[in-house]
Amino acid sequence: MALVKGTCISKIHRDRRFEDYRSLKQYFRNNSCEEFIVRGYNTSTATAAELKPDNVQALTALGAEALGYVKSEADLAALDGDSVYVTYLDDDGVVIGPIESKLDAATSTDTEVPIGNEGVQDVVAAVDGTSVTTTALNPGDTTSYVGKYMVVYSGEQKGTASLITAHTDDNPTVLTVADSQNGNLAGDSISIQTYDTTNFYRLRKMTCETEAPTDNRILLVDDDGDVFYGQISDESTEAAVIRYFVPAATTGKNSKYFLGYIKAQAMTHALTGDDEELGYEIKITYTPKAEDSNVPAADETLIISFNSELKIDLCLELEPATDVIIYLSKKLDANHEYVYLEYCMLEVDR
């Protein structure tokens, strides 16, 4: 068998009072802790791949912040205006949400609308600097859009958001926004909403007020609806978030984050040839916490082979605002079976 290139990683831990996941939790027993656990089973393949929520649809991780959109897989009147609650992180690791996002009730529920959509949607009629004339919005005497955002979700200026500073009570209303608008905003679709959600980067949690119907998933997608960032699978109310993104140390309830343990269980196969490798492989890419300002954080990758069962307690502290990516593959491109995979992150409030 040919030799393959290997890699090694070394660390010096000072006063570390734990050696496995159980003792890690015991060490922080006087602190408030949360566990971020992913459990699933997928068919193994010869190519290393992340888990899929339903073993069919692969998810994409954004390379930069963008506006995320919610929709149903197919139009369904019973889902009109239903609320999807999205908690996400920006690229600095700041946790945002949960933000209520209503599925489109005006056109169809399979139409992409932005995270944070409140059902106040319109098409821009004209633009003059910071003045935006709408087509049909009528706030009347009791509704104020001031302090909300004009989020463009379709058209030439899609993916932008502007703070609303004033508006008329006309029908249609004229919005005054904080920044001058490009003239080709005319004809674009806008959503008036409480939150500017153009800083979506990684999904942390997504739930829906109703169970996703059979063959009609609830999706978190790009503006065209064909790139998937998250999904609530059929007959479920909560999304499976496959890739963990470490929050910032100054956000939310917690401030220390650990890659806790990884478990896997798979079918055992008999050897079919002298040169054929048995078993499976897990590849973990993560960024350990930087030791100090003189040692910048850098990605590391561990490759772990196993035959039928794996249980490893890593207990590694993670650098804020970094991904933990776990890939699964089978060494022999044959007899691909389901593999159960479970991994856990511990979040600690100091």
Residue pairs with C-beta under 8 A, 6 or more apart in sequence:
1 275
1 277
7 301
7 303
9 300
9 302
11 288
17 23
17 27
18 24
18 26
18 27
18 315
19 313
19 315
20 313
20 315
21 260
21 261
21 313
21 315
21 344
21 346
22 313
24 258
24 260
24 313
24 315
24 346
25 33
25 346
28 346
28 348
31 348
31 349
31 350
32 253
32 254
32 348
32 349
33 254
33 346
33 347
33 348
33 349
34 253
34 254
34 346
34 347
35 260
35 344
35 345
35 346
35 347
36 244
36 344
36 345
36 346
36 347
37 342
37 343
37 344
37 345
38 51
38 240
38 241
38 242
38 244
38 341
38 342
38 343
38 344
39 340
39 341
39 342
40 51
40 53
40 240
40 242
40 340
40 341
40 342
41 55
41 338
41 339
41 340
41 341
42 49
42 51
42 52
42 55
42 328
42 338
42 339
42 341
43 55
43 336
43 337
43 338
43 339
44 266
44 280
44 328
44 329
44 330
44 336
44 337
44 338
44 339
45 329
45 330
45 336
46 329
46 330
46 332
46 333
46 336
47 329
48 281
48 283
48 327
48 328
48 329
49 58
49 327
49 328
49 329
50 58
50 59
50 242
50 243
50 325
50 326
50 327
50 328
51 240
51 242
51 326
51 328
51 341
52 58
52 59
52 242
53 59
53 230
53 231
53 233
53 239
53 240
53 242
54 217
54 231
54 233
54 234
57 217
57 228
57 231
58 228
59 228
59 229
59 230
59 231
59 242
59 243
60 227
60 228
60 229
61 202
61 229
61 243
61 323
62 200
62 201
62 202
62 229
64 91
64 201
65 90
65 91
65 198
65 199
65 200
65 201
66 159
66 198
66 200
66 201
66 222
67 114
67 115
67 151
67 153
67 158
67 159
67 161
67 197
67 198
67 200
67 223
68 86
68 88
68 114
68 115
68 197
68 200
68 203
68 220
68 221
68 222
68 229
69 112
69 113
69 114
69 115
69 153
69 220
69 221
69 222
69 223
69 225
70 84
70 86
70 101
70 103
70 112
70 113
70 114
70 115
70 117
70 218
70 219
70 220
70 221
71 103
71 104
71 109
71 110
71 111
71 112
71 113
71 218
71 219
71 221
71 225
72 79
72 103
72 109
72 110
72 212
72 216
72 217
72 218
72 219
73 110
73 215
73 216
73 217
73 218
73 219
74 109
74 110
74 215
74 216
75 108
75 109
75 110
75 111
76 109
76 213
76 216
77 109
78 210
78 213
79 103
79 109
79 210
79 213
79 216
80 103
80 104
80 105
80 109
81 102
81 103
81 105
81 119
82 102
82 103
82 109
82 208
82 209
82 210
83 100
83 101
83 102
83 103
83 208
83 209
84 100
84 101
84 102
84 103
84 206
84 207
84 208
84 209
84 218
84 232
85 97
85 98
85 99
85 100
85 101
85 205
85 206
85 207
85 208
85 209
86 97
86 98
86 99
86 101
86 115
86 203
86 205
86 206
86 220
87 95
87 96
87 97
87 98
87 99
87 203
87 204
87 205
87 206
88 95
88 96
88 97
88 99
88 115
88 197
88 200
88 201
88 202
88 203
88 204
89 95
89 96
89 201
89 202
89 204
89 245
89 247
89 321
90 96
90 199
90 200
90 201
91 199
91 201
91 321
92 248
92 321
93 245
93 246
93 247
93 248
93 249
93 251
93 320
93 321
94 247
94 248
94 251
95 204
95 247
95 248
95 251
95 252
96 195
96 197
96 199
97 204
97 205
98 205
98 207
99 115
99 116
99 195
99 197
100 116
100 118
101 113
101 114
101 115
101 116
101 117
102 113
102 117
102 118
102 119
103 109
103 113
103 218
104 110
104 111
104 113
104 117
104 121
105 119
106 119
106 121
110 225
112 153
112 154
112 221
112 222
112 223
112 224
112 225
113 121
113 153
113 191
114 151
114 153
114 191
114 193
114 197
115 195
115 197
115 200
115 220
116 151
116 191
116 193
116 194
116 195
116 196
116 197
117 153
117 191
117 193
118 191
118 192
118 193
118 194
120 137
120 145
120 191
120 192
120 193
121 189
121 190
121 191
121 192
122 134
122 135
122 136
122 137
122 172
122 189
122 190
122 192
123 134
123 135
123 136
123 187
123 188
123 189
123 190
124 132
124 133
124 134
124 135
124 155
124 185
124 186
124 187
124 188
124 189
124 190
125 133
125 134
125 135
125 172
125 186
126 132
126 133
126 186
127 133
127 181
127 182
127 183
127 185
127 186
129 180
129 181
130 176
130 177
130 178
130 179
130 180
130 181
131 174
131 175
131 176
132 150
132 174
132 175
132 176
132 177
132 181
132 185
132 190
133 172
133 174
133 175
134 172
134 173
134 174
134 175
134 190
135 172
136 171
136 172
137 171
137 172
137 173
137 175
137 192
138 170
138 171
138 172
138 173
139 145
139 167
139 169
139 173
140 169
141 169
144 167
145 164
145 167
145 173
145 175
145 192
146 164
146 165
146 166
146 167
147 163
147 164
148 163
148 164
148 192
148 193
148 194
149 161
149 162
149 163
149 164
149 192
149 193
149 194
149 195
149 196
150 161
150 162
150 164
150 175
150 177
150 190
150 191
150 192
151 160
151 161
151 190
151 191
151 192
151 193
151 196
151 197
151 198
152 158
152 159
152 160
152 161
152 185
152 188
152 189
152 190
153 159
153 189
153 190
153 191
153 223
154 188
154 189
154 223
155 184
155 185
155 187
155 188
155 189
156 182
156 184
156 185
156 187
156 188
157 181
157 182
157 184
157 185
157 188
158 188
158 189
158 223
159 198
159 223
160 198
161 196
161 197
161 198
162 177
162 178
162 179
162 181
163 177
163 178
163 179
163 196
164 175
164 176
164 177
164 178
164 192
165 176
165 177
165 178
166 175
166 176
167 173
167 174
167 175
167 176
168 174
200 229
201 245
202 243
202 245
202 323
203 220
203 229
203 230
203 239
203 241
204 241
204 245
205 238
205 239
205 241
206 218
206 220
206 230
206 232
206 238
206 239
206 241
207 232
207 237
207 238
207 239
208 218
208 232
208 237
208 238
210 237
211 235
211 236
211 237
212 218
212 232
212 233
212 234
212 235
212 236
212 237
213 234
213 235
214 234
214 235
215 234
216 234
217 231
217 232
217 233
217 234
218 231
218 232
218 239
219 225
219 228
219 230
219 231
219 232
220 228
220 229
220 230
220 231
220 239
221 227
221 228
221 229
222 229
230 239
230 241
231 239
231 240
232 238
232 239
233 239
233 240
243 323
243 324
243 325
244 323
244 324
244 343
244 345
245 321
245 322
245 323
245 324
246 257
246 287
246 318
246 319
246 320
246 321
246 322
246 323
246 324
246 345
247 254
247 257
247 320
247 321
247 347
248 320
248 321
249 255
249 256
249 320
253 347
253 349
254 347
254 348
254 349
255 348
255 349
255 350
256 317
256 347
256 348
256 350
257 317
257 318
257 320
257 345
257 346
257 347
257 348
258 315
258 316
258 317
258 318
258 345
258 346
258 347
258 348
259 284
259 286
259 314
259 315
259 316
259 318
259 324
259 343
259 345
260 313
260 314
260 315
260 343
260 344
260 345
260 346
261 311
261 312
261 313
261 314
261 315
261 343
261 344
262 282
262 284
262 304
262 310
262 311
262 312
262 314
262 326
262 341
262 342
262 343
262 344
263 310
263 311
263 340
263 341
263 342
263 343
264 280
264 282
264 306
264 309
264 310
264 328
264 339
264 340
264 341
264 342
265 308
265 309
265 310
265 339
265 340
266 280
266 306
266 307
266 308
266 309
266 337
266 338
266 339
266 340
267 308
267 335
267 337
267 338
267 339
268 278
268 307
268 308
269 278
269 332
269 335
269 337
271 278
272 332
272 334
276 332
277 331
277 332
278 307
278 331
278 332
279 305
279 306
279 307
279 308
279 330
279 331
280 305
280 306
280 307
280 328
280 329
280 330
280 331
280 339
281 303
281 304
281 305
281 306
281 328
281 329
281 330
281 331
282 303
282 304
282 305
282 306
282 310
282 326
282 327
282 328
282 341
283 301
283 302
283 303
283 304
283 326
283 327
283 329
284 301
284 302
284 303
284 304
284 314
284 324
284 325
284 326
284 327
285 299
285 300
285 301
285 323
285 324
285 325
285 326
285 327
286 299
286 300
286 302
286 316
286 318
286 322
286 323
286 324
286 325
287 297
287 298
287 299
287 300
287 318
287 319
287 322
287 323
288 297
288 300
288 316
288 317
288 318
288 319
289 297
289 317
289 318
289 319
290 296
290 297
290 319
297 319
297 322
299 322
302 314
304 310
304 312
305 331
318 324
318 345
324 343
324 345
326 341
326 343
328 339
328 341
330 336
330 337
330 339
